[in-house]
Amino acid sequence: MFLKSKKIEGFSERRIEIANTQILIRQVDLEDTKKLVAIEEAVYTGSAPWNQFAFVSEINQGRGNLYLSANVGGKAIAFIGISYRKRQHDLHITNIAVLPIWQNKGLGSYLIKFAGQLVKENNLGILSLEVRRSNRKARKLYETLGFKEIQELPSYYDDDHEDAIEMEWCL
């Protein structure tokens, strides 16, 4: 997979096994956006940070964005969105969520490590993200994978003005 004209190209769906279950990793299309919102609602106890319009907008943008979903038996159980940022010359995780029943089984780690592979394949050097200050569980996962805190972003989130922590993984 490679970046070409600011577009991530070349993704082929793949099957992986996690927790003795076959999981299909495939590129998200517009028909999947309701499923992404449903995953976020489950993760954030009924209040999805992104609405369907936000996902449609990201997917339609196309250039430099890649959204992948993890599916079991045709049901989406997780997703990750990544975006090439030319100015920063990095790949940025725009969004990631795993249904609570699938958390702590390695699926989120797999998706993040896959994004890390893209960083290496494209000689970008850095995978970045923002995370809520209060999301200690996610911050611990990111640190375990190799992310380091870069800076605090005060009042970053629109809904409740919570601070974010910007993190980077140098690969």
Secondary structure, DSSP 8 states (H G I E B T S, - for coil): -EEETTEEE----EEEEETTEEEEEEE--GGGHHHHHHHHHHHTTT--SS-HHHHHHHHHH-TTEEEEEEEETTEEEEEEEEEEETTTTEEEEEEEEE-GGGTTTTHHHHHHHHHHHHHHHTT--EEEEEEETT-HHHHHHHHHHT-EEEEEETT--TTT---EEEEEEE-
